Structures are given as structure tokens and as C-alpha cells.
Amino acid sequence: MSDEVADDADKSGRATKRRAARLIEFDDASYRFSLVLLLLFVTYFFIGISPAGRFGPLVTIIIESVTLLVTLSASGARRIVFVVAVICSITAISAGIAHASAGSTNTLVLTSSMSALLILVAPFVIIASVIRRRTLDVQTVLAALCLYVMLGFFFTYTFTLIQGASTSPFFSQMHHAQPGQFLYFSFATITTVGYGDLTAATGLGRSLATFEAMVGQLYLVTVVALLVSNLGAARFSRARAAQEAAASAEAPLGKGENDG
């Protein structure tokens, strides 16, 4: 009888350790997603303030490559996806170094390629990670905030492509805008600040700008607000479950001692 009690206690103890290990894993993942968010902010500020020249695009490519790889690592992406991303990053950085060494500033294709990888691959990997975990915690909120920032980058990239594919200027105030100006316009739009110093000149540009504002606000007041409001309840539920697991692990030991 005592052997069975000890065996049950050992199983309960192992289950408690596994739960604790998962909580530690979640905390580590939260830290990694906070690093992703930090790198996105670094990318934002660098694109916004970087001067035109041959080294600016190279640094942008490096920052975007690091951000992409950290995002894939934090999301637990498949090894094949991570390997392909590493190969693309190394290729883009090597080409950027070659362009910078030659004194060329024609790196639009390189920066556009890395931007496309960052805003088209990373969000889906983050969403897949959140769905796979099925847990509401700090990591989930940080992942949602990363997606919000990536949404602003997505429209930045879209506006840039529209200007490159059209013979008419995108903005009414200037003929040819720089990446930093598109970034400024996109995030001023998604946050509904709307200073008015830059305005879209075409119907397509105006429609996309208002669509970005609507999507950004709906995302904040639904997805992010819902996650934050339920975060406390989820933490309480996990803490209560951990207490119950600990109590159940100690109960057989106490019973065995009384029987003895």
C-alpha cells in the first residue's frame, strides 16, 4: 500500500515539475517576443532617421534580417523555415555589402525583399505560434503588439510599391517620397493621428490610408483590448490550477503518513 502511495506521489510530483517547466518556457518566450518588439522599434526609428546613402540600406537589411530570425526563433518556427530565412538573410546582407563597397545606392530590390520577408512571413509564423500554444499570457499580448507594428510596416511597404509602380507621385506634397516619409505616413495613419502634412494624391492611396486607419483601430479595440482585459483572469486560473496540483501532490503523502 505504501509503495502505491509513494508511486502516486512521485507521479504527481513529476506532473507538477512539468507544469513548472512549461511556465518557465512561457516566460522565456515572453522575453523573446519582447525582444522582437524592441527590434521592430529599432527598425522603425532607423528607417525614419537614416540618411540617404550607400550604408543606410545595408544597416536596414541587417536589422530586418535579425528581426526576422529572432521572430522565427521566438515563434518556434519549423527548422526548414528558419534555415531558408538564414540563407535569404545571408544572401541579402552579402549583396548589400557588395553594393556598399562599390559605392552603389541602388539597393531598393534588396531592402524591399527583406521587408517583404519580414512583413509577409513573420506575422503568419507568430499567429501559428499563438494558435499552437492556446494560452493567454504576456507572450500572447506581446505577440499581438508585434503584429500591430508589423501591420504598420505592411502598409508602409504597400505605399512604397504603389509609388514605384506608378508614374504619378503618391503624395500631393512631393514628387518622390523617401522610405522614412512612407513610414511616418503609415504609422500616423494607423494610430489615427493624421497630422495632415502628408496626404495621398490618388484615390487608391486615400482608400488604402483610410482602410489602414480602420483596421488599426479595430485591431486595438478588439484583439489587443480583449487580450489585455482577460490576461488577469487567465493568470488567476493558472495560479489556482498550480495550487490545486501542488495540494493534490501533497495529499497522498499526508495520507500515507497517517496510515503508518
C-alpha positions in Angstrom: 0.0 0.0 0.0 2.8 2.4 0.9 4.5 1.6 -2.4 1.4 2.6 -4.3 1.1 5.8 -2.4 4.7 6.7 -3.0 4.3 5.9 -6.7 1.2 8.2 -6.9 3.1 10.9 -5.1 6.1 10.5 -7.4 3.8 10.8 -10.5 2.1 13.9 -9.0 5.5 15.4 -8.3 6.6 14.8 -11.9 3.4 16.4 -13.2 4.0 19.5 -11.0 7.6 19.8 -12.3 6.3 19.6 -15.9 3.8 22.4 -15.2 6.6 24.5 -13.7 8.8 23.8 -16.7 6.1 24.9 -19.1 5.6 28.1 -17.1 9.4 28.8 -17.3 9.2 28.1 -21.0 6.4 30.6 -21.4 8.3 33.2 -19.5 11.4 32.7 -21.8 9.1 33.0 -24.8 7.7 36.2 -23.5 11.1 37.6 -23.1 11.9 36.7 -26.7 8.8 38.4 -28.0 9.7 41.5 -26.1 13.0 41.4 -28.0 11.1 41.1 -31.3 9.0 44.2 -30.3 12.2 46.0 -29.4 13.8 45.1 -32.7 10.7 46.3 -34.6 11.0 49.7 -32.8 14.7 49.8 -33.7 13.8 49.2 -37.3 11.2 51.9 -37.2 13.5 54.5 -35.8 16.4 53.7 -38.1 14.3 53.8 -41.3 12.8 57.1 -40.1 16.1 58.8 -39.3 18.6 57.1 -41.6 20.1 59.5 -44.2 20.2 58.6 -47.9 23.4 56.9 -48.8 25.1 53.6 -49.5 25.4 52.4 -45.9 21.8 53.2 -44.8 20.1 50.4 -46.8 22.8 47.9 -45.7 22.1 48.6 -42.0 18.4 48.4 -42.7 18.9 45.0 -44.3 20.9 43.8 -41.3 18.3 45.0 -38.7 15.4 43.5 -40.7 17.3 40.2 -41.1 18.0 40.0 -37.3 14.4 40.9 -36.6 13.1 38.2 -38.9 15.3 35.5 -37.4 14.5 36.4 -33.8 10.8 36.4 -34.7 11.1 32.9 -36.2 13.0 31.7 -33.1 10.5 33.2 -30.7 7.6 31.7 -32.6 9.1 28.2 -32.7 9.1 28.1 -36.5 10.0 24.9 -38.2 13.6 24.3 -38.8 13.3 24.4 -42.6 11.6 27.8 -42.4 14.4 29.1 -40.2 17.1 27.7 -42.4 15.6 29.3 -45.5 15.3 32.6 -43.7 19.0 32.4 -42.7 20.1 31.7 -46.3 18.0 34.7 -47.5 19.4 36.9 -44.8 23.0 36.0 -45.6 22.4 36.5 -49.3 20.8 39.9 -48.8 23.5 41.1 -46.4 26.3 39.9 -48.7 24.7 41.7 -51.7 24.2 44.8 -49.5 27.9 44.8 -48.5 28.9 44.4 -52.2 26.7 47.3 -53.2 28.0 49.5 -50.3 31.7 48.6 -51.2 31.1 49.5 -54.8 29.6 52.8 -53.8 26.2 52.0 -55.2 23.0 53.2 -53.6 20.7 51.1 -55.9 19.7 48.6 -53.2 15.9 49.1 -53.4 15.4 45.4 -54.5 17.4 44.1 -51.6 15.7 46.2 -48.9 12.3 45.5 -50.5 13.0 41.8 -50.4 13.9 41.8 -46.7 10.9 44.0 -45.9 8.6 41.6 -47.8 10.0 38.6 -45.9 9.6 40.4 -42.6 6.0 41.5 -43.1 4.7 38.6 -45.1 6.4 35.6 -43.3 6.8 36.7 -39.7 3.1 37.6 -39.0 1.9 34.1 -40.1 4.5 32.4 -38.0 3.5 34.5 -34.9 -0.2 33.7 -35.5 0.6 30.0 -35.8 2.6 30.1 -32.6 -0.2 31.7 -30.7 -2.8 29.2 -32.0 -0.5 26.3 -31.3 0.1 27.3 -27.6 -3.6 28.0 -26.9 -2.6 30.0 -23.8 -3.3 33.6 -22.8 -0.4 35.2 -21.1 2.1 38.0 -21.5 3.6 36.3 -24.6 0.2 36.4 -26.3 -0.2 40.1 -25.7 3.4 40.9 -26.8 2.8 38.8 -30.0 -0.4 40.8 -30.7 1.6 44.1 -30.3 4.3 42.8 -32.7 1.5 42.1 -35.2 0.2 45.6 -34.8 3.6 47.1 -35.5 4.1 44.8 -38.5 0.8 45.9 -39.8 2.1 49.5 -40.0 5.2 48.2 -41.8 3.0 46.3 -44.2 1.2 49.4 -45.3 4.5 51.3 -45.5 5.8 48.7 -47.9 2.5 48.8 -49.9 2.6 52.6 -50.2 6.2 52.3 -51.4 5.3 49.8 -54.1 2.4 51.9 -55.3 4.8 54.9 -55.9 7.3 52.6 -57.6 4.7 51.1 -59.9 3.1 54.5 -60.8 4.2 57.4 -62.8 2.3 59.8 -60.6 3.5 60.8 -57.1 1.9 59.1 -54.1 1.8 62.3 -52.0 0.3 65.6 -53.0 3.1 67.5 -51.3 6.1 65.9 -53.1 7.0 64.2 -56.3 9.2 61.4 -54.9 8.9 60.3 -51.3 11.6 58.5 -49.3 11.1 55.3 -47.2 11.1 57.3 -44.0 8.3 59.5 -45.2 6.2 56.5 -46.1 6.9 55.0 -42.7 5.9 58.3 -41.0 2.7 58.5 -43.0 1.7 54.9 -42.4 2.1 55.0 -38.6 0.5 58.4 -38.4 -2.4 56.9 -40.2 -2.7 53.6 -38.3 -2.7 55.5 -35.0 -5.2 57.9 -36.5 -3.0 60.9 -35.6 -3.4 62.3 -39.1 -1.2 65.4 -38.9 -2.1 66.3 -42.5 1.4 67.3 -43.6 1.4 64.4 -46.0 -1.7 63.3 -47.9 -2.3 60.7 -50.6 -2.7 62.2 -54.0 -4.7 59.3 -55.7 -7.9 57.6 -55.0 -6.1 54.3 -54.4 -3.8 55.8 -51.9 -6.6 57.6 -50.0 -8.6 54.4 -49.9 -5.7 52.4 -48.5 -4.9 55.0 -45.9 -8.4 55.1 -44.6 -8.5 51.3 -44.6 -5.3 51.2 -42.6 -6.8 53.6 -40.1 -9.9 51.4 -39.7 -8.0 48.1 -39.4 -5.6 49.6 -36.9 -8.3 50.9 -34.6 -10.4 47.8 -34.9 -7.4 45.7 -34.0 -6.6 47.8 -30.9 -10.2 48.0 -29.6 -10.9 44.3 -30.2 -7.9 42.0 -30.3 -5.4 43.9 -28.0 -8.1 45.2 -25.6 -9.7 41.7 -25.3 -6.3 40.1 -24.6 -5.3 42.6 -22.0 -8.7 42.5 -20.3 -8.6 38.7 -20.0 -4.9 38.5 -19.0 -5.6 38.9 -15.3 -8.3 36.2 -15.3 -6.0 33.8 -17.2 -3.2 34.3 -14.7 -5.6 33.7 -11.8 -6.8 30.5 -13.4 -3.2 29.2 -13.9 -2.2 30.1 -10.4 -5.3 28.3 -9.0 -4.6 25.3 -11.1 -1.0 25.2 -9.9 -2.1 25.4 -6.2 -4.6 22.6 -6.8 -1.9 20.5 -8.4 0.5 21.1 -5.5 -2.2 20.3 -3.0 -3.0 17.1 -4.8 0.7 16.1 -4.8 1.0 16.6 -1.1 -2.3 14.9 -0.2 -1.1 11.3 -0.8 2.0 11.9 1.3 -0.1 13.1 4.2 -2.4 10.2 3.9 0.4 7.7 3.8 1.9 9.1 7.0 -1.4 8.9 8.8 -1.9 5.3 7.8 1.6 4.5 9.0 
